[in-house]
Amino acid sequence: MSRSTRYMARLISASFLCSSSVYATASELDSLKLQIEQLEKQVSNIKTKETGLNKGSPEGIHVGGAIRFNYSMTSYDDDAENRGGDIDFDLVRFNFSGDVADIGINAEIRFLDYMRVVKYAYIDHEFASNWEAQLGLAPVPFGNTPHGSHSYFMSPNYFVGLEEDYDLGLVFNRQLHDNWRLDLGFFKNDDHGGIDGGAQDREDRYSVDIMGARSKNEGVFDAPNQKLAEYNTFIGRYAYQFDHQFANTQVGFSMLHGGLHNGITSEGDYQAWAVHVSSQIKQWHLHFQHTQYEYQLGDVQQIAIGANAMYDTISAGASSTNFGIAYDLKMKIGLITELKLYNDFGIVYDKVDETSNTWMNITGASVSAGAVFAYIDLVHAKNQPFVGGSIAGNSDDFERRFNINIGYYF
């Protein structure tokens, strides 16, 4: 009870006691009843105002975002290494989230120096207890979600299109309840609307998607001559959470199946599955995932993929395994309030095109200081995009990249 409510209650009690201490006439009793009714109305109005103040913020759209810069020094660029590395503009991004008339909206648009891209844009609605529907350019529920890694570079799964993926479709999410959750989705097309989407440059996208079949006379980073796109993809993800003292562990299984279209007819299909485990033990975070994927396109052994304004190549089938560990430190050192130390390891192997394994290990830390957030990563990798290689590379050399990504988030 608030101070104002207690004050009104005391007034009621005082008025009642004072009036009952003398012989009251009928008119005095009527007057007293009227005063009590008025005081009760005042108390009711105060409670109503307090209830309104305690409610959440009114419906509407919240706008946030970030401005980020990136510093890197690498072993595969001698000139940059001799300069002591380079700092580049990373991005400006805007995020939109909120609710209007019980319909939620979520969107993010990114402006980079080499492309402008919508990362995701979807509406959501809780249509039943613990069930939510998402419609639009929505997150694909596959593997450890929402992230399968801790670092700025994510894991090799992102670079084969199986992490941080967003496509156009409908998803039903059963939120975690009674220790289990379920995600079911149907994605009609990729984030550019499929093979005949309206985007001028198909490779200008956030999510990694198939661009075409890679012929033997094409370069690893060439635009494919035989264009393809995914369509009619069905996906399911189930996870069960075990609760322990000071800990919880979520074990799950994901699978997807979809078609591949050339604009005239179906060319084949693709599928993937994964088993995944994530656990939090006090300040420790651990995750594990094993994944297998396959593109069935006759005798095609390599696939052209696109994202981040570039083309690349992956094997038409492979396995991947990744493991990560992180530790949270709460602190107060100047502006620094949180420090996370982590190590992420990932490997892509058993490739049907018989190229060398892809291997990446990231040791790093993320730092929170008010509205400023930074990743500090030391990456060692082989045949890994953004670390001097390609998933379809055949190098036996390990490359190194020291990277700091720092941003102001609002």
Number of C-alpha atoms within 10 A of each C-alpha: 8 9 8 12 16 12 12 17 15 12 13 19 12 12 15 16 11 9 14 12 8 8 9 12 9 9 9 12 15 12 12 18 14 12 15 17 13 13 16 15 12 14 18 14 13 16 16 11 10 14 10 11 10 8 8 7 8 9 13 13 15 12 13 13 17 18 18 20 16 17 16 19 22 22 16 15 12 12 12 14 14 10 9 12 17 13 14 12 13 19 18 19 20 17 19 15 17 17 17 11 8 12 12 18 21 20 19 18 16 20 15 14 10 12 15 18 18 20 22 22 23 19 19 20 17 16 11 9 9 12 16 16 18 22 20 21 26 25 25 27 27 28 29 24 14 12 14 26 29 25 24 17 19 18 30 25 24 17 25 26 19 25 25 23 21 26 27 26 23 22 24 21 18 19 15 14 12 8 12 16 19 19 21 18 23 22 24 19 21 25 27 22 18 24 23 14 13 10 14 8 12 23 23 21 23 21 27 26 28 27 27 24 24 26 16 10 6 12 14 22 14 14 21 21 13 12 17 26 25 27 24 18 22 19 22 20 23 20 22 18 19 13 13 10 7 9 14 15 18 20 19 21 20 21 20 21 19 20 21 25 20 19 13 8 8 14 16 16 18 19 18 20 22 22 21 24 21 22 19 19 14 12 13 16 19 20 23 22 22 20 21 19 23 19 23 17 16 8 7 16 21 23 27 29 29 27 19 16 15 16 21 27 28 25 26 24 23 21 20 23 21 23 21 23 20 22 17 16 14 12 12 11 9 7 12 15 14 17 19 18 18 22 21 25 22 23 21 25 19 15 23 16 16 14 17 18 22 25 22 24 22 27 20 22 22 21 18 17 16 12 11 17 19 20 20 21 23 19 23 19 23 25 25 25 19 11 21 18 20 20 25 25 20 15 16 11 9 18 19 19 21 19 22 21 20 20 20 16 16 12
